[in-house]
């Protein structure tokens, strides 16, 4: 059976996580993994040029040292770089119609924005029962969609860098939804449980509620400190109907913050292991890279595992 190697890149505000996944049929193995500083976010023209050059050097070193075999790369961008918006949609609407509705919504919310300058995608969300409904009340039909828009200019820069290494872009996604893929692959019981998936970032907490594998809602909260992060996750645990546990991930998460979060939450809080059901190559097992907490790599692994 043929093996396909995919490079997953999760690009965040401060850092970049990279993971090469070798997929053979239904099995997957990580063959390279590392992270480095994100230098792409310079403000001035010269700073951006220098940052792109530094990013290229970091990526080139990763590809060379790890002898990466991938010819394509899938990219997970930090949600703070994107435009995300929930809006009503018709249950029977086609994907093309929903895309058109999202572009119209973008234009209303940001009149100065040219939708043609964005790459867009949409996800259907299963609407929860009204507040006060019994815990066993089933969700209503899909009536809400989540639109995601990625600036084409940023993708153009990344595409140029990747092309220089013989890599083509395979998938572009938001890091939170890439982490969702890693969750589903590594925690099959997600299909039978109600889970809050929480992306922990320095200034933002991304939250999606999964009820028996169905995406019910997505939202985010701006935070200013570790205490804010812990309190927000504690509030989610106390106030979200029927949630049984919380799964966290993200490069900003660390052991001290995890302890703080667990103290604030009445529910089980787990740090995601995106390699739980993904094999690790023998060469990588002895590398120092795996001493880094695996939850840092949830989005990079998840986007590399995405099949569409």
Residue pairs with C-beta under 8 A, 6 or more apart in sequence:
1 24
1 25
2 24
3 22
3 23
3 24
4 22
4 23
4 24
5 20
5 21
5 22
5 23
5 31
5 68
5 69
5 70
5 71
6 20
6 21
6 23
6 70
6 72
6 73
6 74
6 170
6 304
7 18
7 19
7 20
7 68
7 70
7 72
7 73
7 74
7 167
7 304
8 17
8 18
8 19
8 20
8 21
8 73
8 74
8 75
8 76
8 178
8 299
8 300
8 301
8 302
8 303
8 304
8 305
9 16
9 17
9 18
9 73
9 74
9 75
9 76
9 300
9 303
10 16
10 17
10 18
10 75
10 76
10 78
10 175
10 178
10 251
10 297
10 299
10 300
10 303
11 38
11 40
11 75
11 76
11 77
11 78
11 81
11 158
11 175
12 38
12 78
12 175
12 201
12 251
13 38
13 41
13 78
13 80
13 201
13 202
13 203
14 37
14 38
14 202
14 251
14 252
15 35
15 36
15 37
15 38
15 251
16 35
16 36
16 37
16 38
16 55
16 58
17 33
17 34
17 35
17 251
17 296
17 297
17 299
17 300
18 32
18 33
18 34
18 35
18 36
18 59
18 62
18 300
19 30
19 32
19 33
19 297
19 300
19 301
19 304
20 30
20 31
20 32
20 33
20 66
20 68
20 69
20 70
20 304
21 28
21 29
21 30
21 31
21 278
21 301
21 304
21 305
22 28
22 29
22 30
22 31
22 69
22 281
23 305
27 279
28 185
28 278
28 279
28 305
29 278
29 279
29 280
29 281
30 275
30 278
30 279
30 280
30 281
30 284
30 301
31 66
31 68
31 69
31 281
31 283
31 284
32 62
32 66
32 67
32 68
32 284
33 284
33 289
33 290
33 297
33 300
34 62
34 66
34 289
35 251
35 292
35 296
35 297
36 58
36 62
37 54
37 58
38 55
39 50
39 51
39 52
39 54
39 55
39 58
40 48
40 51
40 52
40 55
40 157
41 51
42 48
42 49
42 50
42 51
52 157
52 161
55 161
56 161
56 164
59 161
59 165
60 165
62 68
63 165
70 167
71 166
71 167
71 168
72 167
72 168
72 169
72 170
73 162
73 167
73 168
73 169
73 170
74 169
74 170
74 171
74 172
74 173
74 303
74 304
74 306
75 155
75 158
75 169
75 171
75 172
75 173
75 303
76 173
76 174
76 175
76 177
76 178
76 179
76 299
76 300
76 302
76 303
77 150
77 154
77 172
77 173
77 174
77 175
78 174
78 175
78 201
79 174
79 175
79 176
79 199
79 204
79 206
79 220
80 201
80 203
80 204
81 150
81 151
81 154
82 148
82 149
82 150
82 174
83 106
83 110
83 113
83 118
83 147
83 148
83 149
84 146
84 147
84 148
84 149
84 174
84 218
84 220
85 102
85 105
85 106
85 109
85 146
85 147
86 125
86 144
86 145
86 146
86 147
86 218
87 101
87 102
87 105
87 144
87 145
87 147
88 143
88 144
88 145
89 98
89 101
89 122
89 124
89 142
89 143
89 144
89 145
90 97
90 143
91 141
91 142
91 143
93 101
95 122
98 122
98 124
98 145
99 120
99 122
101 145
102 120
102 122
102 145
102 147
102 149
103 115
103 120
105 147
106 113
106 115
106 118
106 120
106 147
106 149
107 113
107 115
115 149
117 151
117 152
117 153
118 149
118 150
118 151
118 152
119 149
119 150
119 152
119 155
119 172
120 147
120 148
120 149
120 150
121 147
121 148
121 173
122 145
122 146
122 147
122 148
123 145
123 146
123 148
123 177
123 215
124 142
124 144
124 145
124 146
124 215
125 142
125 144
125 145
125 146
125 215
125 216
125 217
125 218
126 139
126 140
126 142
126 211
126 214
126 215
126 216
127 139
127 140
127 141
127 142
127 143
127 144
127 216
128 139
128 140
128 209
128 211
128 216
128 217
128 241
129 137
129 138
129 139
129 140
135 241
135 242
139 211
139 214
139 216
146 218
148 174
148 177
150 172
155 169
155 172
158 169
159 169
162 168
162 169
171 303
171 306
171 308
173 303
173 306
175 199
175 206
175 299
175 303
176 197
176 199
176 206
176 208
176 218
176 299
178 298
178 299
178 300
178 302
178 303
178 306
179 197
179 199
179 249
179 250
179 272
179 274
179 298
179 299
179 302
180 197
180 208
180 210
180 215
180 302
181 302
181 303
181 305
181 306
182 249
182 272
182 274
182 298
182 299
182 301
182 302
182 305
183 190
183 195
183 197
183 210
183 247
183 272
183 298
183 302
184 190
184 191
184 213
185 274
185 277
185 278
185 302
185 305
186 272
186 273
186 274
186 275
186 276
186 277
186 278
187 247
187 272
187 276
188 277
190 210
190 213
191 212
191 213
192 212
192 213
193 212
193 244
193 245
194 209
194 210
194 211
194 212
194 242
194 243
194 244
195 209
195 210
195 243
195 244
195 245
195 246
195 247
196 207
196 208
196 209
196 210
196 236
196 237
196 240
196 243
196 245
196 246
196 247
197 207
197 208
197 209
197 210
197 246
197 247
197 249
198 205
198 206
198 207
198 233
198 236
198 246
198 247
198 248
198 249
199 205
199 206
199 207
199 248
199 249
199 250
199 299
200 229
200 248
200 249
200 250
200 252
200 253
200 257
200 261
201 250
201 252
202 252
203 222
203 223
203 224
204 220
204 221
204 222
204 223
205 220
205 221
205 223
205 229
205 232
205 233
206 218
206 220
207 218
207 219
207 220
207 221
207 236
208 215
208 216
208 217
208 218
209 215
209 216
209 217
209 240
209 243
210 216
211 242
221 232
223 229
223 232
226 256
226 257
226 260
227 260
229 257
229 260
229 261
230 257
230 260
230 261
230 263
230 264
230 265
231 264
233 246
233 248
233 261
233 264
233 265
233 269
234 261
234 264
234 265
234 266
236 243
236 246
237 243
237 246
237 264
237 265
237 266
237 267
237 269
238 266
243 267
244 267
244 268
245 267
245 268
245 269
245 270
246 265
246 267
246 268
246 269
246 270
247 269
247 270
247 271
247 272
248 258
248 261
248 269
248 270
248 271
248 272
248 295
249 271
249 272
249 274
249 295
249 296
249 298
249 299
250 295
250 296
250 298
251 296
253 271
253 293
253 295
253 296
254 293
255 293
258 269
258 271
261 269
262 269
271 293
271 295
272 294
272 295
272 298
273 294
273 295
274 294
274 295
274 297
274 298
274 301
274 302
275 294
275 297
275 301
278 301
278 305
280 290
284 290
